[in-house]
Each structure stands twice: as C-alpha cells, then as structure tokens.
C-alpha cells in the first residue's frame, strides 16, 4: 500500500498500529508479529508458520514496495533472517523508529479494497471495491453512508459490477463469506461513529482466501481533526406542520402576481395568463405600476391595494432590487409564501449574492416560505394552479416534481402531457436560496396527493439534510433522481446555472442506493420510471414472463431482462398446457411466450390473464400492441378506403388493439401484478393515432416505445419493491 500525503496536522498510524485498531472493530487481520532485529524476525516467523511476509515499517516510511522493503513468500527461518537484515540496512535516518513486521502469507485469487472516508457533504462513508492495486483502473467501487446496518453492507456487495466474482465460486475457490465481509463494512461504520478523529481508513488489499474468508493484509489509518458534514440542528417537522408550512405555496387561496405585464413576451404576462387561462380556483390579484388592464381585467397599482387576508402567495416577476420591500408589503396583508421568478441573484456574481442573502433573511424574518429566486414556476393540479412563466400545463395525477433547473421541470411536464400520466405538484427550486430539494422532499412525503416523486439535482448544499429527507420519503413513496454536474464540465455548468456545486458522484450514488432512491440515467427514463411507479403495482419478486406476438421482440426483451437482473422464469407446465389448447402447435411453448401469429380474437386477453394469475409469475412484459391498428391506419390512408370492406376491418382491428390494452390493464389490476406494454407504434401513425397506445394513455398507463425501456422501468419497480421489503 502506498501511504498518501497527509494534510497538515494529520498523522498516519503504522501498519501494525492501524491493524490493531481495526481488529477491535471486527476487521480480520492476518497473523503477524513485530520484531526489532533479524533474529527476532526469524523466531517470529517460525511461530507463525511458513511461508511469511516480512516488511520494514515505521510511521515515516511512505513507500515500502518502491524502496524494496517488502519480501513475500519467505519459506524458512534463514530466508527471513537474510531478508530482515537486508531491509534493516536500507533504513534511513529520516525514517525514524523502524521495526520489522512478520506476517502470515495469505493467498487468494480475489483482492478487495475497503475503507472509510469523510465526505464533506454526507459525512463518514464506507467504501468497498474490487481489484486491490487495480481498483482505480477497474473503477468498481461503491459507497454507503455510515453507520451501516448489516443489510446495507450486504447490499454494497451486490452493487459491485463484478459482484459475481465474489458471490459465486471462482477458479476453484469458495464464494466470499458475505456475512464476514459485511461485518467488516459494519465495523468500519462503527469506527467512524466512535472515533471522529479517524479521518480515513484503507484496507488494501483485503484478500478473499480460498475458503471465502476475507482477511486484511495491509491497513492504513489516518488520524486528525476530521470535519464531518455538520448534522442539522433543526428538529424535523411533523407531517401536519409540513402540510401547514407549504400550504400557502402549493394550495394558496389567492395569488398576487407582482410585475404583471400587458406585454405577452414578459414573464409577468405569461404567469398571469397561465393562471387565468387554465382555471386557477382561487382569487388573482395582478399588480402593475400603471394599473393597466391585462387580459380584459383591471390590475392593482400597488400591493397595498390588495385586500388583507385574501392572498397567500405572491408570484414575483419584479426586478431583484425591488423584492425585499415587496416581501415586506406582502407580509402586511397576510401573504405567507413567495415564488421568486426574478433573476439577477447569486448566479449574477457577488452583488447578486448579497441581494439574495438579504432576500432570504427578510423572508425568514417575515415567516414567508420562499421558492427561488431564478425559478420558473410552481404547479398544483388539485387547484388547477399553473403559476409558470413557460409551458406546458400538465394533466392532473400523482407524480410530484422538483428540480434545480426550470427547463427540466418543463421536460417532466411535457412527458406527462405526452403519456397522459399526470402531475400532482411541480416546482422549480431555482437557486434554492431558502427552500431546497430536501425541504420539498419532506413536504412530498407528507402530501396526500403525491404518490411518486421525481427530482433533478445539480448541487447538494447539505448532504446530511438531503439524506434524512430521502430516508423519510422512500420509506413511504418512491423517489427517482436525475443528477447533473457529474463530469467536470457539468460541474462548471451547474455552478454557473444554480450557484451550487455537485458532490462526488460515487458517494451520491451510494447514498441514493442505500436509502432506496432510484437514480435514472436521463430525464426520459426518470419520468418513465416515475410514471411506472405511479400506475403499476409493486411486484412481489423479479420473476418475469415476456409475452409477444412476434419472436424477435421477445428474444431481445429476454436479453434485456437478464441484463437488468430480472429472472426470465421457466414457463409453468400448467400454463403451457392451457396455451396449447388455444393456439396452433407452432407457438414457442416457452418463455418468451410467442404465439407466432396463431392467436384468434380472444387469445391475447385470455393469455394475459392466465400468465398474470400464476403464482410463479411476478410481472409481464407485453409486446406487440398496436399492430392491427397500424394496419387499419394503413388502409385508411390508401386510395381504396372506405370501400372493399376496408372500413369494417379497420374498425375491427382498432377495437381489438383497444381490447388488448384494456386486457393488460385489467389483468394487472385484477391480480395485483405489473404488466408493461411496449411498442414503437406509440411514436407512429401521428395523423390518426394508434388505437393501442392511445387506449393505454386513456387508461392512465405508460406505453413504452421499446422493450428495453419497459424492462428498465420494470427493474426500477422491482428495485424499489426490494427496498420496501427490506425495511419492513
């Protein structure tokens, strides 16, 4: 192990001292003894048993291997004596006090790294990786926040990309003792809690012996004045307190639009238009300095003209310099929430940062919940409130959205419009000056209208607070994250856009997985996963049947299931027998279930119900929806329609695909199992629409444009189901 340079004031324990400390926390250490001279080293080796390893150690020796201060596989006392004498002769004055470390030679074909780091945002985190000296090259490392429970540690092992090298026999060696390895990780987490002076720990390598037992053969502990991420001193609010705190923001009785404009290109016009045009159920009070008529209705010249007690929320489109006094005027008439769309704050430089700090201090003083500044809008469909400076207006539903980027809110809402799977709440947190992602997650956990949460995040200003909010939410409801600012270029963009800097991506990923938050690779997947979680039942396990009307789709879907960690379960014999009685013998007779074109009018609904009903099946991926309706559309576009019997057959084809969509929905509801329907036809036939995907949209279900997208959504569904089972 290479000893890293320590920050000023920190010191590293010797290898032997490090191991002694770690052994007290359950880390298994190779048998070893300390010797002061060559003769003592030879006697120590005889006592341990050959072969042995001999090292020259000292607190000031940083690079043992590079200085030829390590000898491996010494087979007898004389070899130890000679090696020890050679290494002692290489000691330098600057090495300080040195000693010989004699240890058993541990053999194993798999090497790991384990350790402890103190992340500036999330505090102490335990790491586990594959590779030993190749860890950096392989990049197969996972993290979890300390302290750890045994289930957290076991989950870390499973999250390694090459976990199969540990969990299965490897080149004649036994699988790793997962319980023993998990105990090492739990012990490191306990060390972090009990010894705040331990800055970092490296166990590298941690060798897996042929019998599967992990054993630390090298260790390094760094001691210093660790500065963990500060734990929040704020007592968590109850559900009732959260609902009351955020009621003026998400369910206001009345809204002041400050900076309302007569110009359709101004934010103050668009926000007022959206509120009026789409049926906000409360009172509206536009404020315009000239008192101009806007959209056929008068406006107020000043906030003081608004009747007291009638407005809870102010939507702010006025210049940054005017907004402190605006908040004070609003507070006097009973306003308790502000959405600040105005820009020119922290993202604009030092002067803007000072104005933002003053705005936050004012809101805190007045007891106003403030979203933004530099935000895009807030949506609450239960009261038909679309207070946004952009489009779209989403359908009502049970997904709530929070994003540090306003245009990403629009992306999620656009997907809601496209799929028909609707939104409960949506908010752009902007600069998150007073109220950030963590606070909104806490509110969504309590909000009865929210069933699933999807969030876009760039920076983490308070990792401990965010982790607590995630834990509170995911114990009740699914959470899907998309994170920007992962690459260095992205981090620079994040800083200029939101005024916050992304934390280390691996640590963030580890905390998400540990706390049951699902991390999507992009916005498109994030919404599909959230929509799936909002509309499908959680599966009881990971056993999947692929049901298709064409072979190639089924084969690729089966491959996708295997890659996603889903089990393509063998088709039960009883199911095979019943399908034999429905279709000709050319069907696949296995999983994937491919009817090979032998189905009749009622076959698809019958097979869907049959598959869903079987206790050995947890979920179904249904492929081929919309094929008949696509033929109907082809007929309708041709020159021979409606003659030649084409109108009648087109209507029949469309009815059939609608029946198939309905059968998938009904079987899922009846048996409480997810049935995910996928077809690329969701994107085609735009002139007429395809009856199959359109029916799914009407029924409130997602129609996935490919089998792979459906399988990834099903994996997210299964992952969250696994998490909920683990914590209950």
ZITACOR-V158501 format. One record per residue. PHI is phi as a letter, one per 30 degrees, with the letter a starting at -180 (NA if undefined). OMEGA is omega in degrees with one decimal (none if undefined). BURIAL is + if it has 24 or more other ideal C-beta (glycine too) atoms within 12 Angstrom, else -. Layout:
PHI/OMEGA/BURIAL, PHI/OMEGA/BURIAL
This chain:
NA/175.3/+, d/-179.2/-, d/-178.6/+, d/174.2/-, d/-178.0/-, c/173.8/-, d/180.0/-, e/179.4/-, j/177.0/-, c/175.1/+, b/178.2/+, c/173.6/+, d/173.9/+, d/179.9/+, e/-178.0/+, d/178.3/+, d/178.3/+, e/-178.2/+, d/178.6/+, d/178.2/-, d/-176.2/+, d/179.1/+, d/179.4/+, d/178.4/-, c/171.3/+, i/178.0/+, d/-179.8/+, d/-174.2/+, c/174.6/+, d/177.8/+, e/-178.5/-, a/178.1/+, b/178.2/+, c/178.9/+, b/-177.8/+, c/-179.7/-, b/-174.3/-, d/179.7/+, d/178.5/-, d/177.9/+, d/179.4/+, d/179.5/+, d/178.2/-, d/179.9/+, d/178.8/+, d/179.2/+, d/-179.7/-, d/-175.4/+, j/-175.4/-, d/-2.0/-, d/-178.3/+, b/172.0/+, c/176.1/+, b/179.2/+, b/169.2/+, c/-172.7/+, b/174.8/+, a/-177.2/+, e/-175.8/+, c/179.2/-, c/-173.1/+, c/-170.1/+, b/-176.2/-, d/-175.8/+, d/-178.4/-, d/-179.7/-, c/179.0/+, i/-179.6/-, c/177.2/+, b/174.3/+, b/-176.8/+, c/169.7/+, i/178.7/-, d/-165.5/+, c/-180.0/-, a/-175.0/-, d/-178.7/+, d/178.1/-, d/178.1/+, d/-178.2/+, d/-178.6/+, d/-178.8/-, d/-179.6/+, d/179.6/+, d/179.5/+, d/-177.2/-, d/176.6/+, d/179.8/+, d/-179.4/-, d/179.4/-, d/-179.6/+, c/179.4/-, e/-177.7/-, d/176.9/-, d/-177.3/-, i/-179.9/-, d/179.9/-, b/176.9/+, a/176.8/+, c/176.8/+, c/-179.0/+, c/-174.9/+, b/175.1/+, d/177.3/+, d/-177.1/+, c/-179.2/+, c/176.5/-, a/-175.4/+, d/-179.6/-, b/178.9/+, c/179.4/+, b/165.9/+, b/173.6/+, b/-178.9/+, l/-176.3/+, b/173.0/+, b/176.6/+, c/-176.7/+, d/-178.0/+, d/179.7/-, c/-172.7/+, c/178.4/+, i/-175.3/+, d/-179.9/+, b/177.1/+, c/178.7/+, b/174.3/+, b/179.9/+, b/176.3/+, c/167.1/+, k/-177.4/+, h/-178.9/+, d/179.6/-, c/-176.0/-, e/-178.1/+, d/-179.6/-, d/-177.6/-, d/-180.0/-, i/-177.3/-, c/-174.7/+, b/177.3/+, b/-177.8/+, b/169.1/+, b/179.7/+, d/177.1/+, d/0.3/+, d/-178.7/+, c/164.9/+, c/-178.6/-, e/-179.2/+, d/176.4/+, d/-178.4/+, d/177.9/+, d/178.5/+, d/177.7/+, d/179.4/+, d/-179.0/+, d/-178.4/+, d/175.7/+, d/-178.7/+, d/-179.6/-, c/-177.8/+, d/179.9/+, d/176.6/-, d/179.0/+, c/-170.8/+, d/178.3/-, b/175.2/-, e/-175.4/-, b/176.0/-, h/177.4/-, i/179.0/-, c/-176.2/-, d/171.2/-, e/178.3/+, d/171.5/+, d/-173.5/+, d/178.8/+, d/180.0/-, d/179.1/+, d/177.6/+, d/179.4/+, d/175.2/+, d/-177.6/+, d/177.0/+, d/178.9/+, d/177.4/+, d/177.0/+, d/178.1/+, d/176.3/+, e/-179.7/+, e/-178.0/+, d/-173.7/+, d/-177.8/-, b/-179.7/+, d/177.4/-, d/176.3/-, d/-176.1/+, d/-178.6/+, a/176.7/+, b/171.8/+, b/168.8/+, c/-173.9/+, a/6.4/+, c/167.0/+, c/-171.9/+, d/173.1/+, c/-178.9/+, d/-177.0/+, d/178.6/-, d/176.8/-, j/-178.5/+, d/175.9/+, d/-177.2/+, b/179.3/+, d/179.1/+, c/174.0/+, a/-176.2/+, a/177.9/+, b/178.1/+, c/177.7/+, c/-178.1/+, c/177.4/+, a/178.5/-, c/-177.3/-, d/176.0/+, c/177.8/-, d/170.1/+, e/-175.3/+, d/175.9/-, d/-179.0/-, d/177.8/-, c/-179.2/-, d/177.0/-, d/-179.7/-, d/178.6/-, d/174.5/-, d/176.7/-, e/-178.8/-, d/178.8/-, d/178.1/-, d/-179.8/+, d/179.4/-, d/-179.2/-, d/-173.9/+, c/179.1/+, e/-179.1/+, d/-179.4/+, d/-174.3/+, c/179.1/+, b/-177.4/+, d/175.5/+, d/178.9/+, a/-176.3/+, b/169.2/+, c/172.1/+, c/-177.4/+, d/-175.3/+, j/176.8/+, e/-172.5/+, b/174.3/+, d/-174.7/+, c/-177.1/-, d/178.4/-, d/-177.4/-, c/179.1/-, e/-178.5/+, d/173.9/+, d/-175.1/+, d/-179.5/+, d/179.4/+, d/178.3/+, e/-176.9/+, d/178.8/+, d/-178.2/+, d/-172.1/+, d/-173.4/-, c/161.4/+, i/175.9/-, e/-170.8/+, d/178.9/-, c/178.9/+, d/178.6/+, c/-178.4/+, b/176.9/+, d/178.7/+, b/-178.3/+, b/-172.6/+, e/-180.0/-, d/-176.2/-, i/-174.2/-, d/173.3/-, d/-178.2/-, b/179.9/+, h/175.1/+, i/-179.7/-, b/-178.6/-, d/175.9/-, b/176.8/+, c/177.7/+, d/-174.3/-, b/178.7/+, e/-178.3/+, d/179.5/-, d/-178.8/-, d/-179.2/+, e/-178.8/-, d/175.2/-, i/-176.7/-, c/-177.3/-, b/176.6/+, c/-169.9/+, b/170.3/+, c/175.2/+, c/-165.6/+, c/175.3/+, b/-178.6/+, c/-177.6/+, d/-175.3/+, e/-175.9/+, d/-177.3/-, c/-163.4/+, d/176.2/+, d/179.5/+, d/176.7/-, d/178.6/+, d/179.9/+, d/179.6/+, d/179.5/+, d/-179.5/+, d/-178.2/+, d/-179.2/-, c/170.8/+, j/178.2/+, d/-177.0/+, b/176.5/+, b/179.1/+, b/168.1/+, c/-174.3/+, c/176.6/+, d/-176.5/+, e/174.2/+, c/179.7/+, j/-179.7/+, c/-172.8/+, e/-177.9/+, d/-176.4/+, c/178.5/-, k/-174.1/-, e/-179.5/-, d/177.5/-, d/177.4/+, d/179.0/-, d/177.6/-, d/178.6/+, d/178.4/+, d/178.8/-, d/179.0/+, d/178.9/+, d/-179.8/+, e/179.5/-, d/178.8/+, d/178.3/+, d/-179.9/-, d/-175.7/-, d/-177.6/+, i/-178.9/-, c/171.2/+, d/-174.9/+, c/172.4/+, c/-178.1/+, j/-2.0/+, d/179.5/+, i/-178.9/+, c/-174.9/+, c/178.8/+, l/-178.9/+, b/-177.1/+, b/173.7/+, b/-171.4/+, d/-179.2/+, d/176.2/+, b/179.0/+, h/-179.3/+, c/173.2/+, b/-179.9/+, c/-176.6/+, b/178.2/+, c/-179.9/+, b/169.9/+, c/1.8/-, c/170.4/+, c/-173.3/+, d/171.4/+, d/178.8/+, d/179.3/+, a/-172.2/+, b/177.2/+, c/173.0/+, c/-172.1/+, b/168.4/+, b/-175.6/+, b/172.5/+, d/177.2/+, b/-177.4/+, d/-177.2/+, d/174.9/+, d/170.9/+, e/178.2/+, e/179.2/+, d/179.8/+, d/-179.6/+, d/176.3/+, d/176.7/+, d/176.1/+, d/177.5/+, d/-176.9/-, d/-174.2/+, d/-174.6/+, i/176.3/+, d/-161.4/+, c/-171.4/+, c/171.5/+, c/178.0/+, b/172.6/+, a/-180.0/+, a/171.1/+, c/-176.3/+, d/177.3/+, h/179.4/+, d/179.1/+, h/-172.7/+, d/177.0/+, c/-172.9/+, c/-174.4/+, c/-176.8/+, e/-176.9/+, e/-179.2/+, d/178.6/+, d/176.9/+, d/177.1/+, d/179.4/+, d/-179.0/+, d/176.9/+, d/-178.3/+, d/-172.5/+, d/-178.1/+, d/179.8/-, d/-178.1/+, c/176.6/+, c/-178.8/+, b/179.1/+, b/171.5/+, b/-172.6/+, b/171.3/+, c/-172.2/+, b/173.6/+, c/-178.5/+, b/179.2/+, b/-178.9/+, d/-177.4/+, b/-174.9/+, d/-179.6/+, d/179.8/+, d/179.6/+, d/-179.7/+, d/178.8/+, d/179.6/+, d/177.6/+, d/-178.7/+, e/-179.5/+, d/-176.9/+, d/-171.7/+, d/173.8/+, d/-177.8/-, b/-170.3/+, b/177.9/+, d/176.4/+, b/177.2/+, c/179.2/+, c/157.5/+, b/-177.6/+, b/173.8/+, c/179.2/+, i/-177.6/+, d/176.7/+, d/-177.5/-, d/177.4/-, d/178.9/-, d/179.5/-, d/177.8/+, d/177.4/-, d/-180.0/-, d/-177.8/+, d/-177.6/-, d/-174.8/-, d/-172.7/+, c/-177.7/+, i/178.4/+, b/-172.9/+, c/-178.5/+, d/174.4/+, d/-180.0/+, e/-170.5/+, d/-178.5/+, d/178.6/+, d/178.1/+, e/179.9/+, d/179.7/+, d/179.4/+, d/178.3/+, e/-177.2/+, d/180.0/+, d/-174.8/+, c/174.2/+, i/175.0/+, d/-179.7/+, c/-178.7/+, c/-177.1/+, c/-177.5/+, d/-177.8/-, a/-176.0/-, d/-179.4/+, e/179.1/+, d/-177.9/+, e/-179.7/+, d/179.8/+, d/178.2/+, d/-179.7/+, d/179.6/+, d/176.9/+, d/179.5/+, d/-179.0/+, d/-170.3/+, b/-177.9/+, c/173.1/+, d/176.6/+, d/179.1/+, d/178.8/+, d/179.4/-, a/-174.5/-, c/-177.4/+, d/-168.7/+, b/168.3/+, c/171.8/+, c/-178.1/+, c/-173.9/+, b/174.3/+, c/177.3/+, b/-168.1/+, d/-174.5/-, e/177.7/-, e/-177.3/+, d/-179.9/+, d/-179.8/-, d/177.4/+, d/177.5/+, d/177.0/+, d/179.6/-, d/178.1/+, d/-179.8/+, d/-179.9/-, d/-177.8/-, d/-179.9/+, i/175.2/+, c/-175.9/+, c/174.9/+, d/-169.9/+, d/175.8/+, d/-178.5/-, d/-179.3/+, e/-176.6/-, e/-179.2/-, d/177.9/-, d/179.2/+, e/-179.0/+, d/-178.6/-, d/178.0/-, d/176.0/+, e/-178.7/-, d/-176.7/-, c/-171.8/+, b/177.2/+, d/-172.2/-, d/-177.0/-, d/-179.6/-, d/-168.5/+, d/-178.9/+, h/179.8/+, a/176.9/+, c/12.7/+, d/176.1/+, d/-179.4/+, c/-177.7/+, d/172.3/+, h/176.3/+, i/-177.4/-, c/-175.4/-, d/174.8/+, c/-173.4/-, e/-172.3/-, c/-172.9/-, d/-174.4/+, e/176.7/+, e/-179.2/+, d/-179.2/+, d/177.1/+, e/-179.8/+, d/179.8/+, d/-180.0/+, d/-178.9/+, d/-175.0/+, d/-172.5/+, d/-176.4/+, d/179.5/-, d/-178.5/+, c/-179.4/+, c/-176.9/+, a/179.6/+, b/168.1/+, c/-172.0/+, c/-175.5/+, c/173.6/+, j/179.4/+, d/172.9/+, j/-177.2/+, d/-179.2/+, d/179.2/+, d/176.2/+, d/175.6/+, d/177.2/+, e/178.7/+, d/176.4/+, d/177.5/+, d/-176.0/+, d/-178.2/+, d/-175.6/-, d/-176.3/-, d/-175.1/-, c/-179.7/-, d/8.3/-, c/-177.7/-, d/175.2/-, i/179.9/-, i/-175.2/-, d/-178.9/-, d/-178.2/-, d/-178.0/-, d/177.3/-, d/178.4/+, d/178.2/-, d/179.5/-, e/-178.0/+, d/176.8/+, d/-178.7/-, d/-179.8/+, d/174.3/+, d/176.8/+, d/-178.1/+, d/176.9/+, d/179.3/+, d/179.3/+, d/177.7/+, d/178.2/+, d/-175.5/+, d/178.8/-, d/178.2/+, d/-179.1/+, d/-176.2/-, d/-173.8/-, c/177.1/+, i/-179.0/-, b/179.2/+, d/172.1/+, b/-176.0/+, c/-178.5/+, c/-177.3/+, b/173.5/+, a/175.9/+, d/-179.3/+, d/174.0/+, d/-177.7/+, c/-175.2/-, c/179.3/-, h/-173.8/+, d/-178.0/-, d/-176.4/-, c/-169.3/+, i/179.6/+, c/-172.3/+, e/-178.5/+, d/176.9/+, e/178.8/+, d/178.1/+, d/177.6/+, e/177.7/+, d/178.4/+, d/-179.1/-, d/177.4/+, i/178.7/+, c/177.1/+, d/168.0/+, c/-173.7/+, d/-176.5/+, d/175.7/+, a/176.8/+, d/-178.6/+, d/178.5/+, d/177.5/+, d/-178.8/+, d/178.0/+, d/176.4/+, d/177.7/+, d/176.7/+, d/177.3/+, d/178.1/+, e/-179.2/+, d/179.2/+, d/179.4/+, d/177.0/+, d/177.0/+, d/-179.9/+, d/-178.8/+, d/177.4/-, d/-177.1/-, d/-175.0/-, c/-179.5/-, c/none/-
